Amino acid sequence: MERVSVSSSNIASIGHDETTQTLEVEFLDSAVYEYYGVPEHVFQELLSASSVGRYFAQNVKNVYGFTRIG
């Protein structure tokens, strides 16, 4: 999955597959996680959030199931 770089103190890049509703998040420590069942609008809001980390913490983390893939 292609990811785009974001400006964040904790997150390096994010990507989304609309077909599978999978959000991929690469953290600055190089850990990569996939979050499942994430709608496209959540990805778009994450991309445009004034604080990517805050939006992620409030709207993705502990909301969607995930797996560490890297």
VOPAGU-2260 file (C-alpha; in pm, 1 decimal, decimal comma):
REM VOPAGU-2260
SITE   aa  ch    i         X         Y         Z
SITE  MET   A    0       0,0       0,0       0,0
SITE  GLU   A    1     126,3     345,7     -83,0
SITE  ARG   A    2     159,1     581,9     209,1
SITE  VAL   A    3     195,0     959,0     215,8
SITE  SER   A    4     417,5    1144,6     459,0
SITE  VAL   A    5     245,4    1349,4     726,6
SITE  SER   A    6     364,2    1618,1     962,9
SITE  SER   A    7     345,4    1465,7    1308,8
SITE  SER   A    8     563,7    1418,3    1614,2
SITE  ASN   A    9     470,1    1048,1    1624,4
SITE  ILE   A   10     346,5     936,8    1279,5
SITE  ALA   A   11     566,8     924,3     968,7
SITE  SER   A   12     316,6     824,9     699,4
SITE  ILE   A   13     -33,1     692,6     638,8
SITE  GLY   A   14    -209,8     509,4     357,9
SITE  HIS   A   15    -557,8     373,8     292,2
SITE  ASP   A   16    -707,7     102,4      75,3
SITE  GLU   A   17   -1069,1     200,7      10,9
SITE  THR   A   18   -1163,2    -145,8    -118,8
SITE  THR   A   19   -1061,7    -326,3     200,5
SITE  GLN   A   20   -1105,8     -22,7     429,1
SITE  THR   A   21    -755,9     -76,9     563,9
SITE  LEU   A   22    -558,6     212,4     710,0
SITE  GLU   A   23    -182,1     167,8     725,6
SITE  VAL   A   24      13,5     380,4     972,1
SITE  GLU   A   25     392,0     403,9     990,9
SITE  PHE   A   26     520,7     553,2    1313,6
SITE  LEU   A   27     847,7     742,8    1349,9
SITE  ASP   A   28    1001,5     442,6    1530,1
SITE  SER   A   29     945,3     249,6    1199,7
SITE  ALA   A   30     663,9      32,6    1341,9
SITE  VAL   A   31     385,8     -20,5    1085,8
SITE  TYR   A   32      27,2    -107,2    1178,7
SITE  GLU   A   33    -281,9    -188,5     976,2
SITE  TYR   A   34    -621,2     -79,4    1111,6
SITE  TYR   A   35    -929,3    -256,8     976,4
SITE  GLY   A   36   -1275,0    -129,9     882,9
SITE  VAL   A   37   -1161,2     232,2     854,0
SITE  PRO   A   38   -1386,7     432,3     617,9
SITE  GLU   A   39   -1239,4     660,3     351,8
SITE  HIS   A   40   -1372,9     971,8     526,6
SITE  VAL   A   41   -1173,6     889,9     842,2
SITE  PHE   A   42    -857,0     863,5     631,4
SITE  GLN   A   43    -931,4    1196,6     462,0
SITE  GLU   A   44   -1001,3    1364,5     796,9
SITE  LEU   A   45    -676,7    1220,4     934,9
SITE  LEU   A   46    -484,2    1357,2     635,5
SITE  SER   A   47    -628,4    1705,7     678,0
SITE  ALA   A   48    -629,0    1724,3    1058,8
SITE  SER   A   49    -443,3    2013,3    1217,6
SITE  SER   A   50    -291,3    1754,0    1453,3
SITE  VAL   A   51    -255,2    1413,7    1287,9
SITE  GLY   A   52    -146,8    1251,2    1614,2
SITE  ARG   A   53    -439,9    1392,3    1811,4
SITE  TYR   A   54    -692,2    1290,3    1545,4
SITE  PHE   A   55    -538,5     942,3    1531,7
SITE  ALA   A   56    -551,9     904,0    1911,1
SITE  GLN   A   57    -914,6    1018,3    1932,3
SITE  ASN   A   58   -1062,9     857,0    1621,3
SITE  VAL   A   59    -854,8     553,1    1521,6
SITE  LYS   A   60    -653,2     415,0    1813,8
SITE  ASN   A   61    -869,5     194,6    2037,2
SITE  VAL   A   62   -1157,8     228,0    1787,2
SITE  TYR   A   63   -1054,1      -8,9    1507,2
SITE  GLY   A   64    -897,2    -352,2    1519,1
SITE  PHE   A   65    -532,2    -361,3    1416,7
SITE  THR   A   66    -230,2    -577,4    1348,1
SITE  ARG   A   67     136,6    -482,3    1361,3
SITE  ILE   A   68     289,4    -572,2    1025,0
SITE  GLY   A   69     634,4    -423,2    1057,9
